[in-house]
Amino acid sequence: MPHWVLVRLVPWLRRLLARRSPTQQASPASIRRRPAQVITLAFLATIATGTLLLSLPVASTGQRASFVEALFTAASATCVTGLIVVDTQTFWTPFGQAVIVVLIQIGGFGVMTVASLLGLLLSRRLGLRTRLVAAESTHSVSLGDVKQVMLGALRFTLVAEAVVAVVLAVRLTVTYGESLGHAVWSGVFHSVSAFNNAGFSIYGDSLMRFVTDPWVCLPICLAVIVGGVGFPVLLELWRLHRTRRSPGTRSFLSQPSRWSVHTRLTLSATAVLLVVGTVFFLTVEWRNPATFGPLDPPGKVLAAFTQAVMPRTAGFNSVDTSQLNHGSWFFTDMLMFIGGGSAGTAGGIKIGTFAVLAFVIWSELRGDPDVTLFDRRLSLTTQRQAMTVALLGVGAIVVPTLAITVSVPASVIPLDRVLFEVISAFTTTGLSTGITADLEPWHQTMLVVLMFLGRLGPITLGTGLALRERRRMYRRPESAVIIG
């Protein structure tokens, strides 16, 4: 590392990690900043540890992994992306694959959530600072919900991953003749990868060999959807389920009016995107001889549904992504950019952000003074946050795409493939047209930064790295700008 980098980095880290003196009163703004900073540093520490472990000779089958290969894989696993520069099945040993699984589990569940859970199990209680950190990581509504959210998330995660692992292990053993040990390991690996929306696979062709097998594709798709919905939604549905007092009470599933606005928005938007995505891929790829063409009609429907689920952002593929039509690439770009639910394992700008912006546009076109969603008025703060996340996401995609396209001729790597890869990295999806391994090391390092930014979120990363927050005691006179 250059000397000038250390000269600037060390004082910054000292200021960031320094504790306040007992006589110095902490402001509310500084308290809110600390969780984001801790989460940022924790993810960096996890990626660094994973890079070190994957760099060991015992982690790779042949030659020792280079620094860029180990860093890229560790960042992709921790940020639950799924992009790879080396084949997971042939390059990494069982030890290396185990490291990847652990990184996926930690990254998906949240580094700070894991740390808070360990503290909870040891001390049976959470301190205020730990609850603040966990609230930032789990996106809980209030500090009082942190303990229940974390314990519920842990139980649900373990149960869901165990069920999917058992189904996959049985199917691989009975139908495909795999040994019991390999089938169990494959089931565990893919269930963890699917529930955390990572997309890593120990099969070189991902799920392409199982394209028409519903006993493999559907459990993985279900794990991807459930993991991408978000723990707050799952916790709310579980609470509503437990509040039923008598057997004659109607199910909470038949009473969506009892759901919160966030839950109704997340579930309804998820259903719409899945239906629209399935119909689109089924229509566009029906006759494509390199994808859906050779499949029978039920197989085409299953492949279309799988293809619609994975941009949420899982990264598995049951057909060759590089052979999709250009229209399918662009539509996948849009699905990846939207992503999944807030506080889930999916990436993207999130369904809530996309829906809020859509309702803002609809209300503006209608001339409504307020933006309403399910008979509730959205605050200006929510609208500004949605706009900020979306525009920062666009900027985070445009700059790397421009940098790569300028340095690589279009005849070597076309623009649509570069854009696909960059969006996949930023949204932590993991789908690829097959160009990641062919990029230059500095291109791959740029994708690592994108995965890290996409996992933490632009606002979380920005607040975590900010050393101070400006507060104005006055407001400027109001004016107007001509729009359009």
TIROPA-370123 format. One record per residue (C-alpha): residue number from 1; x, y, z. Coordinates in steps of 0.05 Angstrom, whole numbers, plus 5000, padded with zeros to 4 digits. Layout:
N
{atom NUM; {X; Y; Z}} ...
end
This chain:
484
{atom 1; {5000; 5000; 5000}} {atom 2; {5029; 5068; 4981}} {atom 3; {5055; 5111; 5037}} {atom 4; {5009; 5170; 5022}} {atom 5; {4948; 5125; 5029}} {atom 6; {4970; 5104; 5099}} {atom 7; {4983; 5176; 5117}} {atom 8; {4912; 5195; 5100}} {atom 9; {4877; 5131; 5121}} {atom 10; {4905; 5122; 5192}} {atom 11; {4883; 5189; 5220}} {atom 12; {4814; 5179; 5188}} {atom 13; {4806; 5111; 5221}} {atom 14; {4829; 5139; 5288}} {atom 15; {4776; 5193; 5285}} {atom 16; {4724; 5142; 5262}} {atom 17; {4737; 5092; 5318}} {atom 18; {4754; 5140; 5374}} {atom 19; {4707; 5140; 5432}} {atom 20; {4679; 5203; 5462}} {atom 21; {4703; 5226; 5529}} {atom 22; {4653; 5217; 5586}} {atom 23; {4646; 5293; 5592}} {atom 24; {4627; 5302; 5519}} {atom 25; {4553; 5296; 5505}} {atom 26; {4535; 5256; 5443}} {atom 27; {4484; 5287; 5398}} {atom 28; {4425; 5247; 5369}} {atom 29; {4455; 5254; 5299}} {atom 30; {4521; 5223; 5320}} {atom 31; {4483; 5165; 5353}} {atom 32; {4446; 5152; 5289}} {atom 33; {4510; 5153; 5248}} {atom 34; {4547; 5102; 5290}} {atom 35; {4507; 5040; 5271}} {atom 36; {4518; 5053; 5197}} {atom 37; {4592; 5062; 5208}} {atom 38; {4597; 4998; 5248}} {atom 39; {4559; 4959; 5195}} {atom 40; {4604; 4986; 5141}} {atom 41; {4667; 4967; 5179}} {atom 42; {4639; 4899; 5197}} {atom 43; {4625; 4882; 5124}} {atom 44; {4695; 4905; 5105}} {atom 45; {4724; 4861; 5160}} {atom 46; {4683; 4801; 5137}} {atom 47; {4706; 4810; 5064}} {atom 48; {4778; 4817; 5087}} {atom 49; {4774; 4754; 5129}} {atom 50; {4742; 4715; 5072}} {atom 51; {4796; 4740; 5024}} {atom 52; {4849; 4715; 5071}} {atom 53; {4817; 4646; 5079}} {atom 54; {4805; 4637; 5005}} {atom 55; {4878; 4656; 4991}} {atom 56; {4902; 4596; 5031}} {atom 57; {4929; 4537; 4991}} {atom 58; {4878; 4491; 5023}} {atom 59; {4821; 4532; 4993}} {atom 60; {4836; 4518; 4920}} {atom 61; {4844; 4453; 4882}} {atom 62; {4902; 4473; 4837}} {atom 63; {4944; 4535; 4839}} {atom 64; {4935; 4583; 4896}} {atom 65; {4881; 4635; 4884}} {atom 66; {4906; 4704; 4866}} {atom 67; {4889; 4764; 4909}} {atom 68; {4837; 4790; 4859}} {atom 69; {4804; 4721; 4853}} {atom 70; {4800; 4713; 4928}} {atom 71; {4776; 4784; 4939}} {atom 72; {4724; 4781; 4884}} {atom 73; {4696; 4715; 4910}} {atom 74; {4695; 4737; 4982}} {atom 75; {4661; 4803; 4965}} {atom 76; {4611; 4768; 4920}} {atom 77; {4594; 4717; 4975}} {atom 78; {4590; 4768; 5032}} {atom 79; {4549; 4816; 4989}} {atom 80; {4505; 4755; 4968}} {atom 81; {4516; 4771; 4894}} {atom 82; {4538; 4707; 4860}} {atom 83; {4584; 4735; 4806}} {atom 84; {4646; 4692; 4798}} {atom 85; {4713; 4697; 4763}} {atom 86; {4730; 4623; 4774}} {atom 87; {4686; 4562; 4772}} {atom 88; {4660; 4546; 4842}} {atom 89; {4656; 4472; 4830}} {atom 90; {4725; 4459; 4801}} {atom 91; {4768; 4515; 4829}} {atom 92; {4750; 4513; 4903}} {atom 93; {4760; 4454; 4950}} {atom 94; {4707; 4433; 5000}} {atom 95; {4742; 4480; 5049}} {atom 96; {4737; 4538; 5001}} {atom 97; {4664; 4522; 4986}} {atom 98; {4650; 4519; 5061}} {atom 99; {4682; 4588; 5069}} {atom 100; {4636; 4614; 5013}} {atom 101; {4574; 4585; 5047}} {atom 102; {4593; 4617; 5114}} {atom 103; {4605; 4684; 5080}} {atom 104; {4538; 4679; 5045}} {atom 105; {4502; 4664; 5110}} {atom 106; {4536; 4721; 5147}} {atom 107; {4525; 4770; 5090}} {atom 108; {4453; 4751; 5080}} {atom 109; {4433; 4752; 5152}} {atom 110; {4473; 4814; 5167}} {atom 111; {4539; 4819; 5202}} {atom 112; {4511; 4863; 5257}} {atom 113; {4450; 4819; 5266}} {atom 114; {4495; 4759; 5277}} {atom 115; {4538; 4798; 5327}} {atom 116; {4476; 4822; 5363}} {atom 117; {4448; 4752; 5366}} {atom 118; {4512; 4726; 5397}} {atom 119; {4508; 4781; 5449}} {atom 120; {4435; 4765; 5462}} {atom 121; {4447; 4691; 5472}} {atom 122; {4505; 4705; 5520}} {atom 123; {4475; 4761; 5562}} {atom 124; {4400; 4749; 5551}} {atom 125; {4390; 4823; 5538}} {atom 126; {4410; 4877; 5490}} {atom 127; {4442; 4943; 5507}} {atom 128; {4419; 5008; 5475}} {atom 129; {4480; 5014; 5429}} {atom 130; {4472; 4942; 5405}} {atom 131; {4398; 4952; 5393}} {atom 132; {4414; 5015; 5352}} {atom 133; {4462; 4975; 5309}} {atom 134; {4414; 4917; 5301}} {atom 135; {4357; 4964; 5284}} {atom 136; {4398; 4994; 5228}} {atom 137; {4416; 4925; 5202}} {atom 138; {4346; 4894; 5206}} {atom 139; {4307; 4957; 5188}} {atom 140; {4261; 4947; 5248}} {atom 141; {4206; 4997; 5259}} {atom 142; {4224; 5009; 5331}} {atom 143; {4279; 4989; 5379}} {atom 144; {4230; 4947; 5419}} {atom 145; {4221; 4901; 5358}} {atom 146; {4295; 4886; 5348}} {atom 147; {4299; 4826; 5394}} {atom 148; {4237; 4793; 5364}} {atom 149; {4258; 4809; 5293}} {atom 150; {4328; 4778; 5303}} {atom 151; {4304; 4715; 5339}} {atom 152; {4247; 4706; 5290}} {atom 153; {4293; 4717; 5231}} {atom 154; {4343; 4666; 5258}} {atom 155; {4291; 4613; 5271}} {atom 156; {4257; 4624; 5204}} {atom 157; {4323; 4624; 5166}} {atom 158; {4346; 4559; 5196}} {atom 159; {4279; 4524; 5186}} {atom 160; {4271; 4548; 5114}} {atom 161; {4341; 4530; 5095}} {atom 162; {4335; 4461; 5128}} {atom 163; {4270; 4445; 5092}} {atom 164; {4297; 4465; 5024}} {atom 165; {4362; 4427; 5037}} {atom 166; {4324; 4363; 5055}} {atom 167; {4280; 4367; 4992}} {atom 168; {4340; 4379; 4947}} {atom 169; {4382; 4324; 4980}} {atom 170; {4327; 4272; 4973}} {atom 171; {4315; 4291; 4900}} {atom 172; {4388; 4289; 4882}} {atom 173; {4397; 4222; 4915}} {atom 174; {4335; 4187; 4889}} {atom 175; {4330; 4215; 4819}} {atom 176; {4401; 4234; 4800}} {atom 177; {4439; 4179; 4837}} {atom 178; {4486; 4225; 4875}} {atom 179; {4519; 4198; 4937}} {atom 180; {4486; 4215; 5003}} {atom 181; {4543; 4258; 5026}} {atom 182; {4548; 4299; 4962}} {atom 183; {4472; 4306; 4958}} {atom 184; {4468; 4332; 5029}} {atom 185; {4525; 4381; 5018}} {atom 186; {4494; 4404; 4952}} {atom 187; {4426; 4413; 4985}} {atom 188; {4455; 4454; 5042}} {atom 189; {4498; 4496; 4996}} {atom 190; {4442; 4513; 4947}} {atom 191; {4389; 4524; 5002}} {atom 192; {4434; 4574; 5038}} {atom 193; {4453; 4607; 4972}} {atom 194; {4380; 4611; 4949}} {atom 195; {4349; 4636; 5014}} {atom 196; {4403; 4690; 5019}} {atom 197; {4393; 4708; 4945}} {atom 198; {4466; 4694; 4931}} {atom 199; {4463; 4651; 4868}} {atom 200; {4527; 4611; 4881}} {atom 201; {4524; 4540; 4855}} {atom 202; {4571; 4481; 4860}} {atom 203; {4548; 4459; 4791}} {atom 204; {4585; 4489; 4733}} {atom 205; {4521; 4503; 4694}} {atom 206; {4482; 4528; 4755}} {atom 207; {4411; 4499; 4748}} {atom 208; {4412; 4486; 4673}} {atom 209; {4414; 4411; 4683}} {atom 210; {4350; 4417; 4725}} {atom 211; {4313; 4464; 4678}} {atom 212; {4251; 4420; 4674}} {atom 213; {4254; 4390; 4744}} {atom 214; {4203; 4424; 4789}} {atom 215; {4229; 4388; 4851}} {atom 216; {4295; 4426; 4844}} {atom 217; {4275; 4492; 4812}} {atom 218; {4212; 4507; 4852}} {atom 219; {4241; 4497; 4922}} {atom 220; {4300; 4542; 4903}} {atom 221; {4252; 4593; 4873}} {atom 222; {4209; 4592; 4935}} {atom 223; {4270; 4603; 4979}} {atom 224; {4292; 4661; 4936}} {atom 225; {4223; 4694; 4939}} {atom 226; {4215; 4685; 5014}} {atom 227; {4285; 4709; 5029}} {atom 228; {4276; 4769; 4984}} {atom 229; {4210; 4791; 5015}} {atom 230; {4243; 4814; 5079}} {atom 231; {4242; 4794; 5152}} {atom 232; {4195; 4850; 5175}} {atom 233; {4141; 4825; 5127}} {atom 234; {4150; 4753; 5149}} {atom 235; {4148; 4773; 5222}} {atom 236; {4084; 4813; 5212}} {atom 237; {4050; 4755; 5177}} {atom 238; {4071; 4708; 5232}} {atom 239; {4044; 4755; 5285}} {atom 240; {3978; 4761; 5250}} {atom 241; {3975; 4685; 5244}} {atom 242; {3985; 4677; 5319}} {atom 243; {3931; 4728; 5337}} {atom 244; {3875; 4684; 5313}} {atom 245; {3834; 4668; 5375}} {atom 246; {3784; 4617; 5351}} {atom 247; {3783; 4563; 5297}} {atom 248; {3727; 4599; 5261}} {atom 249; {3768; 4663; 5251}} {atom 250; {3785; 4678; 5180}} {atom 251; {3857; 4669; 5159}} {atom 252; {3902; 4730; 5158}} {atom 253; {3917; 4713; 5085}} {atom 254; {3845; 4727; 5066}} {atom 255; {3845; 4794; 5103}} {atom 256; {3898; 4837; 5070}} {atom 257; {3866; 4899; 5101}} {atom 258; {3899; 4878; 5167}} {atom 259; {3967; 4882; 5136}} {atom 260; {4011; 4943; 5142}} {atom 261; {4023; 4987; 5081}} {atom 262; {4094; 4960; 5074}} {atom 263; {4071; 4888; 5075}} {atom 264; {4014; 4899; 5026}} {atom 265; {4059; 4938; 4979}} {atom 266; {4116; 4887; 4982}} {atom 267; {4072; 4825; 4971}} {atom 268; {4027; 4856; 4917}} {atom 269; {4086; 4885; 4878}} {atom 270; {4124; 4818; 4883}} {atom 271; {4064; 4780; 4855}} {atom 272; {4056; 4830; 4798}} {atom 273; {4130; 4828; 4779}} {atom 274; {4131; 4751; 4781}} {atom 275; {4070; 4746; 4736}} {atom 276; {4093; 4799; 4687}} {atom 277; {4163; 4770; 4685}} {atom 278; {4138; 4699; 4672}} {atom 279; {4092; 4721; 4616}} {atom 280; {4147; 4764; 4584}} {atom 281; {4200; 4710; 4583}} {atom 282; {4150; 4658; 4560}} {atom 283; {4130; 4702; 4502}} {atom 284; {4199; 4727; 4481}} {atom 285; {4239; 4663; 4490}} {atom 286; {4186; 4612; 4468}} {atom 287; {4219; 4597; 4401}} {atom 288; {4291; 4613; 4419}} {atom 289; {4329; 4548; 4401}} {atom 290; {4384; 4564; 4451}} {atom 291; {4338; 4573; 4511}} {atom 292; {4265; 4553; 4514}} {atom 293; {4258; 4524; 4443}} {atom 294; {4276; 4451; 4457}} {atom 295; {4232; 4447; 4520}} {atom 296; {4161; 4421; 4523}} {atom 297; {4106; 4470; 4544}} {atom 298; {4107; 4453; 4619}} {atom 299; {4183; 4459; 4617}} {atom 300; {4178; 4527; 4583}} {atom 301; {4131; 4552; 4637}} {atom 302; {4177; 4528; 4692}} {atom 303; {4238; 4558; 4658}} {atom 304; {4201; 4625; 4648}} {atom 305; {4179; 4626; 4721}} {atom 306; {4250; 4611; 4744}} {atom 307; {4278; 4665; 4698}} {atom 308; {4228; 4715; 4727}} {atom 309; {4246; 4697; 4799}} {atom 310; {4322; 4701; 4795}} {atom 311; {4329; 4775; 4778}} {atom 312; {4300; 4788; 4848}} {atom 313; {4364; 4780; 4860}} {atom 314; {4387; 4708; 4864}} {atom 315; {4434; 4695; 4806}} {atom 316; {4416; 4623; 4790}} {atom 317; {4401; 4608; 4717}} {atom 318; {4365; 4547; 4689}} {atom 319; {4379; 4568; 4616}} {atom 320; {4441; 4599; 4586}} {atom 321; {4437; 4673; 4602}} {atom 322; {4486; 4691; 4547}} {atom 323; {4438; 4662; 4495}} {atom 324; {4377; 4703; 4516}} {atom 325; {4348; 4753; 4467}} {atom 326; {4372; 4824; 4473}} {atom 327; {4302; 4845; 4495}} {atom 328; {4305; 4793; 4551}} {atom 329; {4372; 4821; 4573}} {atom 330; {4342; 4891; 4578}} {atom 331; {4280; 4867; 4614}} {atom 332; {4324; 4829; 4663}} {atom 333; {4363; 4893; 4674}} {atom 334; {4299; 4927; 4696}} {atom 335; {4279; 4870; 4742}} {atom 336; {4349; 4869; 4774}} {atom 337; {4348; 4944; 4784}} {atom 338; {4281; 4940; 4821}} {atom 339; {4304; 4881; 4864}} {atom 340; {4265; 4853; 4923}} {atom 341; {4235; 4875; 4989}} {atom 342; {4267; 4920; 5040}} {atom 343; {4305; 4888; 5098}} {atom 344; {4309; 4823; 5059}} {atom 345; {4367; 4786; 5027}} {atom 346; {4352; 4814; 4958}} {atom 347; {4386; 4874; 4927}} {atom 348; {4367; 4929; 4878}} {atom 349; {4334; 4995; 4896}} {atom 350; {4279; 4953; 4929}} {atom 351; {4206; 4944; 4911}} {atom 352; {4184; 4998; 4960}} {atom 353; {4228; 5050; 4927}} {atom 354; {4203; 5033; 4858}} {atom 355; {4130; 5033; 4880}} {atom 356; {4136; 5099; 4916}} {atom 357; {4166; 5132; 4854}} {atom 358; {4111; 5102; 4811}} {atom 359; {4057; 5130; 4857}} {atom 360; {4092; 5198; 4859}} {atom 361; {4090; 5201; 4782}} {atom 362; {4017; 5178; 4782}} {atom 363; {3996; 5230; 4833}} {atom 364; {4033; 5285; 4795}} {atom 365; {4000; 5265; 4729}} {atom 366; {3932; 5268; 4763}} {atom 367; {3947; 5334; 4797}} {atom 368; {3935; 5306; 4867}} {atom 369; {3964; 5349; 4924}} {atom 370; {3985; 5286; 4963}} {atom 371; {4016; 5219; 4944}} {atom 372; {3970; 5165; 4972}} {atom 373; {3983; 5091; 4977}} {atom 374; {3930; 5042; 5002}} {atom 375; {3890; 5101; 5031}} {atom 376; {3951; 5127; 5067}} {atom 377; {3989; 5192; 5052}} {atom 378; {4063; 5185; 5039}} {atom 379; {4108; 5235; 5074}} {atom 380; {4154; 5281; 5036}} {atom 381; {4213; 5248; 5072}} {atom 382; {4194; 5180; 5043}} {atom 383; {4188; 5210; 4973}} {atom 384; {4256; 5244; 4978}} {atom 385; {4289; 5181; 5004}} {atom 386; {4261; 5140; 4946}} {atom 387; {4284; 5192; 4896}} {atom 388; {4353; 5194; 4927}} {atom 389; {4362; 5118; 4927}} {atom 390; {4339; 5112; 4855}} {atom 391; {4383; 5169; 4828}} {atom 392; {4444; 5145; 4867}} {atom 393; {4431; 5076; 4838}} {atom 394; {4429; 5103; 4768}} {atom 395; {4494; 5141; 4779}} {atom 396; {4528; 5080; 4809}} {atom 397; {4511; 5042; 4746}} {atom 398; {4527; 5095; 4694}} {atom 399; {4597; 5111; 4718}} {atom 400; {4626; 5040; 4717}} {atom 401; {4590; 5024; 4652}} {atom 402; {4622; 5085; 4620}} {atom 403; {4690; 5068; 4648}} {atom 404; {4688; 4996; 4621}} {atom 405; {4660; 5014; 4553}} {atom 406; {4712; 5068; 4542}} {atom 407; {4770; 5021; 4558}} {atom 408; {4743; 4959; 4522}} {atom 409; {4723; 4962; 4448}} {atom 410; {4651; 4946; 4432}} {atom 411; {4675; 4892; 4384}} {atom 412; {4705; 4855; 4443}} {atom 413; {4649; 4866; 4495}} {atom 414; {4584; 4899; 4471}} {atom 415; {4550; 4953; 4512}} {atom 416; {4490; 4911; 4530}} {atom 417; {4533; 4857; 4561}} {atom 418; {4573; 4909; 4601}} {atom 419; {4509; 4942; 4625}} {atom 420; {4481; 4874; 4645}} {atom 421; {4543; 4857; 4685}} {atom 422; {4547; 4924; 4720}} {atom 423; {4473; 4923; 4740}} {atom 424; {4481; 4852; 4764}} {atom 425; {4539; 4872; 4809}} {atom 426; {4506; 4935; 4838}} {atom 427; {4440; 4900; 4851}} {atom 428; {4477; 4839; 4880}} {atom 429; {4441; 4793; 4832}} {atom 430; {4497; 4750; 4804}} {atom 431; {4468; 4735; 4735}} {atom 432; {4521; 4740; 4681}} {atom 433; {4528; 4738; 4606}} {atom 434; {4596; 4705; 4617}} {atom 435; {4643; 4764; 4612}} {atom 436; {4662; 4773; 4685}} {atom 437; {4723; 4728; 4682}} {atom 438; {4747; 4762; 4618}} {atom 439; {4748; 4832; 4647}} {atom 440; {4812; 4866; 4668}} {atom 441; {4832; 4861; 4742}} {atom 442; {4815; 4935; 4753}} {atom 443; {4747; 4923; 4721}} {atom 444; {4735; 4866; 4770}} {atom 445; {4757; 4910; 4828}} {atom 446; {4707; 4961; 4805}} {atom 447; {4653; 4908; 4807}} {atom 448; {4675; 4890; 4878}} {atom 449; {4663; 4963; 4899}} {atom 450; {4595; 4961; 4865}} {atom 451; {4575; 4897; 4901}} {atom 452; {4595; 4927; 4968}} {atom 453; {4557; 4991; 4953}} {atom 454; {4496; 4953; 4929}} {atom 455; {4494; 4908; 4990}} {atom 456; {4497; 4964; 5041}} {atom 457; {4456; 5012; 5001}} {atom 458; {4476; 5082; 4978}} {atom 459; {4446; 5118; 5037}} {atom 460; {4473; 5070; 5090}} {atom 461; {4542; 5073; 5059}} {atom 462; {4540; 5148; 5054}} {atom 463; {4519; 5159; 5126}} {atom 464; {4567; 5107; 5150}} {atom 465; {4627; 5142; 5118}} {atom 466; {4605; 5213; 5134}} {atom 467; {4645; 5244; 5191}} {atom 468; {4597; 5300; 5205}} {atom 469; {4527; 5322; 5190}} {atom 470; {4508; 5393; 5172}} {atom 471; {4447; 5425; 5204}} {atom 472; {4420; 5492; 5181}} {atom 473; {4385; 5538; 5229}} {atom 474; {4351; 5576; 5173}} {atom 475; {4315; 5564; 5106}} {atom 476; {4326; 5598; 5040}} {atom 477; {4269; 5636; 5005}} {atom 478; {4226; 5591; 4961}} {atom 479; {4232; 5594; 4885}} {atom 480; {4212; 5553; 4825}} {atom 481; {4248; 5522; 4766}} {atom 482; {4216; 5509; 4698}} {atom 483; {4210; 5433; 4689}} {atom 484; {4206; 5401; 4621}} 
end
